[in-house]
Amino acid sequence: MKTKFTTYNLRLITMVSVLLVIGYQFLVVNAQTLNPVVITWQANNFYPADFGGRALPSPGTPVTLSAEIIQNNKLLDLSQATFLWYADETLFARGVGLKETTLKINKSPGDYSFVRVAVQINNSSFENSLRIYAQAPTVVIEGNFPNQTIRAGSQTLLRAMPYFFNVSSLADLGFSWLINDKIQNSSQDNQLLLSIGPLQGNSDAAAQISVAVQNIVNALETASNRIILNIR
């Protein structure tokens, strides 16, 4: 005679079995669909040496692309493999053993290049793809000003740190500084020594610091930023 308890156990066992089967099928499908082609890329533009993030390409940046195939946890020898590299489905590079190539990202900021590589080796074909987004050049103002505050009667060294310009060094960039909309200098110096005199009366004040950066070779490649520092 079946009891409610027995029926409940049977239902529970059935549900667990179904979940185990589904989970196993999910793992098998994912293992079978794991792509053995690994594509990596690196943007060849300017960023600070201590930058810990990933450099992003700005419009016109050459990007180094590389592809490897991993099977049985080992890298395949691709010296005799035929590589076909596509950007937005247009073939731009082809060759035997061509597992590394370069692509110039001619996209507007926020847009992307769709990169695909097809590899033919030992009568087998593999492929993979990715998107590489373009980022506008940018500049960050750095300095010792906790909570955006500096002291009256002090000096503070400010630095403009540019990112993702298509140059090889700071010497290829021009910097223009303004304090409260007054030009301080216009040179290739990315530093500004901010001197603050004593406050008039007991009221607090503020200083608006702006910097504009321009690629000396390409005048269209620019970036700007500003901060407001409270003076206490």
JOSUL-V986586 format. One record per residue. N is the residue number from 1. PHI is phi in whole degrees, 0 to 359 (NA if undefined). BURIAL is b if it has 24 or more other ideal C-beta (glycine too) atoms within 12 Angstrom, else e. D_FIRST is the distance of its C-alpha to the first C-alpha in Angstrom with 2 decimals. Layout:
n=N phi=PHI burial=BURIAL d_first=D_FIRST
n=N phi=PHI burial=BURIAL d_first=D_FIRST
//
This chain:
n=1 phi=NA burial=e d_first=0.00
n=2 phi=278 burial=e d_first=3.81
n=3 phi=254 burial=e d_first=6.48
n=4 phi=298 burial=e d_first=10.06
n=5 phi=295 burial=e d_first=11.25
n=6 phi=295 burial=e d_first=9.39
n=7 phi=298 burial=e d_first=10.62
n=8 phi=298 burial=e d_first=13.92
n=9 phi=297 burial=e d_first=14.35
n=10 phi=297 burial=e d_first=13.91
n=11 phi=296 burial=e d_first=16.43
n=12 phi=296 burial=e d_first=18.67
n=13 phi=297 burial=e d_first=18.78
n=14 phi=297 burial=e d_first=19.58
n=15 phi=297 burial=e d_first=22.29
n=16 phi=297 burial=e d_first=23.79
n=17 phi=297 burial=e d_first=23.97
n=18 phi=297 burial=e d_first=25.69
n=19 phi=297 burial=e d_first=28.10
n=20 phi=295 burial=e d_first=28.96
n=21 phi=295 burial=e d_first=29.73
n=22 phi=297 burial=e d_first=31.86
n=23 phi=297 burial=e d_first=33.63
n=24 phi=296 burial=e d_first=34.40
n=25 phi=297 burial=e d_first=35.77
n=26 phi=298 burial=e d_first=37.85
n=27 phi=294 burial=e d_first=39.36
n=28 phi=295 burial=e d_first=40.10
n=29 phi=298 burial=e d_first=41.76
n=30 phi=293 burial=e d_first=43.83
n=31 phi=294 burial=e d_first=44.88
n=32 phi=286 burial=e d_first=45.94
n=33 phi=265 burial=e d_first=47.85
n=34 phi=297 burial=e d_first=49.62
n=35 phi=283 burial=e d_first=53.28
n=36 phi=283 burial=b d_first=55.40
n=37 phi=272 burial=b d_first=58.61
n=38 phi=248 burial=b d_first=59.66
n=39 phi=253 burial=b d_first=62.50
n=40 phi=237 burial=e d_first=64.47
n=41 phi=212 burial=b d_first=67.49
n=42 phi=217 burial=e d_first=70.23
n=43 phi=281 burial=b d_first=72.64
n=44 phi=256 burial=b d_first=76.27
n=45 phi=223 burial=b d_first=77.77
n=46 phi=266 burial=b d_first=78.97
n=47 phi=201 burial=b d_first=76.95
n=48 phi=301 burial=e d_first=77.71
n=49 phi=298 burial=e d_first=77.41
n=50 phi=266 burial=e d_first=74.97
n=51 phi=292 burial=e d_first=72.64
n=52 phi=265 burial=e d_first=69.12
n=53 phi=269 burial=e d_first=67.44
n=54 phi=260 burial=e d_first=67.53
n=55 phi=293 burial=b d_first=70.77
n=56 phi=255 burial=b d_first=70.28
n=57 phi=284 burial=b d_first=72.66
n=58 phi=262 burial=b d_first=75.00
n=59 phi=306 burial=b d_first=76.59
n=60 phi=96 burial=b d_first=78.62
n=61 phi=284 burial=b d_first=76.98
n=62 phi=284 burial=b d_first=76.63
n=63 phi=242 burial=b d_first=73.15
n=64 phi=274 burial=b d_first=72.54
n=65 phi=251 burial=b d_first=69.44
n=66 phi=217 burial=b d_first=67.80
n=67 phi=228 burial=b d_first=64.93
n=68 phi=225 burial=b d_first=63.05
n=69 phi=240 burial=b d_first=60.23
n=70 phi=248 burial=e d_first=57.63
n=71 phi=226 burial=e d_first=55.59
n=72 phi=54 burial=e d_first=53.61
n=73 phi=63 burial=e d_first=54.91
n=74 phi=229 burial=e d_first=58.48
n=75 phi=280 burial=e d_first=61.31
n=76 phi=283 burial=b d_first=62.45
n=77 phi=283 burial=e d_first=66.13
n=78 phi=254 burial=b d_first=67.21
n=79 phi=295 burial=e d_first=70.88
n=80 phi=252 burial=e d_first=70.63
n=81 phi=278 burial=b d_first=68.15
n=82 phi=264 burial=b d_first=69.38
n=83 phi=251 burial=b d_first=68.80
n=84 phi=235 burial=b d_first=69.02
n=85 phi=254 burial=b d_first=69.16
n=86 phi=236 burial=b d_first=68.73
n=87 phi=236 burial=b d_first=69.44
n=88 phi=53 burial=e d_first=68.12
n=89 phi=66 burial=e d_first=67.59
n=90 phi=248 burial=e d_first=71.25
n=91 phi=294 burial=e d_first=72.03
n=92 phi=238 burial=b d_first=74.34
n=93 phi=204 burial=b d_first=74.20
n=94 phi=208 burial=e d_first=73.52
n=95 phi=173 burial=e d_first=74.21
n=96 phi=280 burial=e d_first=73.14
n=97 phi=74 burial=e d_first=71.90
n=98 phi=277 burial=b d_first=72.33
n=99 phi=275 burial=b d_first=69.41
n=100 phi=226 burial=e d_first=71.48
n=101 phi=207 burial=b d_first=73.46
n=102 phi=233 burial=e d_first=74.81
n=103 phi=228 burial=b d_first=74.18
n=104 phi=273 burial=b d_first=76.16
n=105 phi=274 burial=b d_first=73.99
n=106 phi=260 burial=e d_first=75.92
n=107 phi=233 burial=b d_first=73.54
n=108 phi=284 burial=e d_first=74.01
n=109 phi=305 burial=e d_first=72.30
n=110 phi=96 burial=e d_first=68.66
n=111 phi=270 burial=e d_first=68.61
n=112 phi=221 burial=b d_first=67.27
n=113 phi=259 burial=b d_first=68.02
n=114 phi=267 burial=e d_first=65.18
n=115 phi=253 burial=b d_first=65.66
n=116 phi=225 burial=b d_first=64.05
n=117 phi=235 burial=b d_first=64.68
n=118 phi=245 burial=b d_first=63.91
n=119 phi=238 burial=b d_first=64.20
n=120 phi=245 burial=e d_first=64.68
n=121 phi=209 burial=b d_first=64.42
n=122 phi=51 burial=e d_first=63.77
n=123 phi=62 burial=e d_first=62.90
n=124 phi=238 burial=e d_first=60.27
n=125 phi=237 burial=e d_first=60.48
n=126 phi=227 burial=b d_first=59.19
n=127 phi=202 burial=b d_first=59.82
n=128 phi=204 burial=b d_first=59.09
n=129 phi=210 burial=b d_first=60.54
n=130 phi=201 burial=b d_first=61.08
n=131 phi=247 burial=e d_first=62.96
n=132 phi=242 burial=b d_first=65.96
n=133 phi=272 burial=b d_first=66.95
n=134 phi=271 burial=b d_first=70.55
n=135 phi=233 burial=b d_first=71.53
n=136 phi=291 burial=b d_first=74.79
n=137 phi=303 burial=b d_first=77.05
n=138 phi=218 burial=b d_first=76.83
n=139 phi=221 burial=b d_first=78.70
n=140 phi=239 burial=b d_first=77.62
n=141 phi=266 burial=b d_first=80.05
n=142 phi=244 burial=e d_first=79.51
n=143 phi=170 burial=b d_first=81.23
n=144 phi=266 burial=e d_first=80.98
n=145 phi=218 burial=b d_first=80.23
n=146 phi=303 burial=e d_first=77.19
n=147 phi=56 burial=e d_first=75.63
n=148 phi=58 burial=e d_first=78.28
n=149 phi=232 burial=e d_first=80.93
n=150 phi=230 burial=b d_first=84.29
n=151 phi=265 burial=b d_first=86.96
n=152 phi=296 burial=b d_first=90.35
n=153 phi=76 burial=e d_first=93.22
n=154 phi=238 burial=e d_first=91.07
n=155 phi=238 burial=e d_first=90.79
n=156 phi=228 burial=b d_first=87.56
n=157 phi=272 burial=e d_first=87.26
n=158 phi=253 burial=b d_first=85.14
n=159 phi=232 burial=b d_first=83.95
n=160 phi=262 burial=b d_first=82.88
n=161 phi=252 burial=b d_first=80.22
n=162 phi=276 burial=b d_first=79.82
n=163 phi=228 burial=b d_first=76.74
n=164 phi=70 burial=b d_first=76.28
n=165 phi=280 burial=b d_first=79.91
n=166 phi=272 burial=b d_first=81.13
n=167 phi=223 burial=b d_first=83.71
n=168 phi=258 burial=e d_first=84.09
n=169 phi=202 burial=e d_first=85.38
n=170 phi=298 burial=b d_first=86.33
n=171 phi=296 burial=e d_first=89.89
n=172 phi=269 burial=e d_first=88.84
n=173 phi=239 burial=b d_first=87.86
n=174 phi=252 burial=b d_first=90.04
n=175 phi=239 burial=b d_first=89.09
n=176 phi=232 burial=b d_first=90.41
n=177 phi=252 burial=b d_first=89.84
n=178 phi=226 burial=b d_first=90.35
n=179 phi=240 burial=b d_first=90.34
n=180 phi=52 burial=e d_first=90.14
n=181 phi=69 burial=e d_first=91.12
n=182 phi=254 burial=e d_first=94.22
n=183 phi=295 burial=e d_first=94.61
n=184 phi=260 burial=b d_first=94.73
n=185 phi=197 burial=e d_first=95.25
n=186 phi=219 burial=e d_first=94.63
n=187 phi=211 burial=e d_first=94.42
n=188 phi=262 burial=e d_first=92.07
n=189 phi=267 burial=e d_first=91.17
n=190 phi=269 burial=b d_first=87.51
n=191 phi=242 burial=e d_first=88.37
n=192 phi=221 burial=b d_first=89.80
n=193 phi=269 burial=e d_first=91.16
n=194 phi=269 burial=b d_first=90.48
n=195 phi=254 burial=e d_first=93.06
n=196 phi=246 burial=b d_first=92.42
n=197 phi=280 burial=e d_first=95.28
n=198 phi=292 burial=e d_first=95.10
n=199 phi=285 burial=e d_first=93.64
n=200 phi=270 burial=e d_first=95.99
n=201 phi=80 burial=e d_first=95.21
n=202 phi=258 burial=e d_first=91.85
n=203 phi=278 burial=e d_first=89.75
n=204 phi=282 burial=e d_first=87.30
n=205 phi=220 burial=e d_first=87.84
n=206 phi=215 burial=e d_first=86.05
n=207 phi=231 burial=b d_first=86.99
n=208 phi=262 burial=e d_first=85.58
n=209 phi=251 burial=b d_first=85.63
n=210 phi=234 burial=b d_first=85.34
n=211 phi=220 burial=b d_first=85.55
n=212 phi=237 burial=b d_first=85.82
n=213 phi=237 burial=b d_first=85.42
n=214 phi=222 burial=b d_first=86.79
n=215 phi=290 burial=b d_first=86.78
n=216 phi=296 burial=e d_first=90.47
n=217 phi=278 burial=e d_first=90.08
n=218 phi=239 burial=e d_first=87.75
n=219 phi=295 burial=e d_first=88.76
n=220 phi=279 burial=e d_first=85.72
n=221 phi=266 burial=b d_first=83.36
n=222 phi=223 burial=b d_first=83.32
n=223 phi=202 burial=b d_first=81.16
n=224 phi=213 burial=e d_first=81.82
n=225 phi=201 burial=b d_first=80.29
n=226 phi=209 burial=b d_first=81.31
n=227 phi=224 burial=b d_first=80.38
n=228 phi=243 burial=e d_first=81.58
n=229 phi=254 burial=b d_first=82.45
n=230 phi=278 burial=e d_first=82.92
n=231 phi=253 burial=b d_first=86.05
n=232 phi=238 burial=e d_first=85.95
//
